[in-house]
Structures are given as C-alpha cells and as structure tokens.
Amino acid sequence: MFSPESDPSRHITQASHSPSTPETFDFTTPDIAHITRADFQNIYEPAEDTFLLLDALQTECQFLRERKPLMCLEVGSGSGVVSTFAAQMLGNKTFYLCTDINSKAAHITKQTGSENNVNLNPLLADLASPLLDRIAGHVDLLLFNPPYVVTPPEEVGRPGTKAGIEASWAGGKDGREVIDRLLPCIPRLLSPSGVFYMVVLKENRPNEIAKMLIEQNMEASVILSRRCGVEFLAILRFVRKY
Ligand SMILES: C[S@@+](CC[C@H](N)C(=O)[O-])C[C@H]1O[C@@H](n2cnc3c(N)ncnc32)[C@H](O)[C@@H]1O
C-alpha cells in the first residue's frame, strides 16, 4: 500500500486538514446527463480516479479560495467534469482553460461547462504545448488526471495523431510516459502561489515523481489516497517552496 509514512525516502508529506476548518463544503458532482453511452465509447467516463480528484478539491476548498486563483488549467479534461467542479467551487472570477488530445473530449468539455452554467475554454492540444509561452507563470491552479495505466508504449496517445479512448488510460512504461512529458513544464507554468494536483497510481512510483519536482524547488503532499478495486490511487499536491 502506498503511504508517505511507509516510504523510507519520505519525499511526500501527508497534508493535514485541520478539524477546525471554519467551513465544511459539500458540492454536488456536475450534471453529465447530456453525455450519451455512445459518447463514452470515445471519451473517458468519470470513474474512481475522477471522483478522488473531486474529493481532494473539495477537501482543499478553503485553501484554494484563500489563494484567489485567476487562472485554472486542466490538462486532459475528458468529460470536463473536473474543471466544471472547480468552477462551481471557485466561481467565475477564475478563467478555466482545458486541454485534451482527443477532439471529442474538447467538444464535450465545453458542453459540460455550459450544461452546468460555467464557462470552460477547451483546446485540442497536446498537454499545455501551444499555451506554454503565453501562460507561463500565470497558472494558479493546475489539474491533471493523466493516462496512468501501465500499457504497451504503442497504446499511448501521441501528439499529431488522432487520439481516441485508449489515450485516456494508456500510460506506457510504468504508466509514466505522458506524466513524464508534463512534469518538466510544471514549475514554468505555475504562478508564484500556484498549486498543482495530480492523480497517481502506486505503479507510477509517486515518490519518484515527487522527487523530480522537489528538485525543482517544490513541496509535495498527499491530499487523499484510496484503494479502488485493484488500483491504489492518490492525489498529490505540489506548491512552490519558499
Ligand atoms: C484519465 S482521463 C481523465 C479525464 C478527466 N479529467 C477525468 O478526470 O475524468 C485522461 C485524459 O487525458 C487525455 N490525454 C491523454 N494524453 C494527452 C495529452 N498528451 N495531452 C492532452 N490530453 C491528453 C485523454 O484524452 C483523457 O481525456
């Protein structure tokens, strides 16, 4: 079982959420009734990993509101449910950008926002590549539920090719091939008070992921972790170290 305590090198700390948090929050999951069974043949259907990320964001609501984020970027938005949830929680003073390598996902992300009365701005893009120069240093909230499943490398979604449903989960070697392409961009994308949340699977070696960002002057903590069937999932949070 993955836990920061059982990890001898202890790169990741356990985030403490004080029981004296002044407000408790209880948001409902965004409405996705407009997405059909046929759509879910082509885009990722919200699952345990998605809901763990929503639970983590809810747990972090106070912390995030205090930071007054102006720009949120979700990489790999799929159905759009995560960015919609963030927008419901944080309100319309934040600008919500989303990317996905799958054109159908980008289209449905926009719809999910509209159906839930929030304005999302999806782009068909590989990770954050076309945006990097323009938004570097301005992302206050960065969200990533990556394709993390260990698969043969040829199943991984590649930039410049038409991505389908397999790109939702196929992570290649150690489930890390897509993750490892985004990680070097994180310190560059985040604003000085920016926060990055990502879903990881035990097999992705979360401690190694944390070490890569800690070496770039960031702090790592685990917000939530849960066994979901055969998967052991966690939500990691990264902020700059001062
Ligand atoms: C596990 S799904 C998560 C979907 C949604 N965020 C959620 O939590 O339900 C991963 C998403 O990342 C997208 N994706 C995969 N590779 C990508 C890439 N290189 N750039 C952008 N999006 C990518 C997939 O198409 C898919 O929508």
The ligand as a Gaussian input file, in Angstrom:
#p B3LYP/6-31G(d) Opt

LIG

0 1
 C       -7.835000       9.525000     -17.156000
 S       -8.561000      10.572000     -18.366000
 C       -9.129000      11.896000     -17.301000
 C      -10.328000      12.645000     -17.840000
 C      -10.940000      13.638000     -16.839000
 N      -10.019000      14.668000     -16.478000
 C      -11.398000      12.906000     -15.598000
 O      -10.757000      13.075000     -14.541000
 O      -12.391000      12.167000     -15.678000
 C       -7.139000      11.290000     -19.163000
 C       -7.455000      12.333000     -20.248000
 O       -6.216000      12.852000     -20.763000
 C       -6.308000      12.977000     -22.179000
 N       -4.945000      12.941000     -22.718000
 C       -4.148000      11.861000     -22.928000
 N       -2.965000      12.227000     -23.420000
 C       -2.996000      13.582000     -23.523000
 C       -2.083000      14.568000     -23.989000
 N       -0.864000      14.223000     -24.447000
 N       -2.455000      15.871000     -23.966000
 C       -3.695000      16.223000     -23.508000
 N       -4.615000      15.335000     -23.076000
 C       -4.269000      14.039000     -23.076000
 C       -7.199000      11.818000     -22.603000
 O       -7.764000      12.014000     -23.875000
 C       -8.229000      11.813000     -21.454000
 O       -9.305000      12.660000     -21.746000

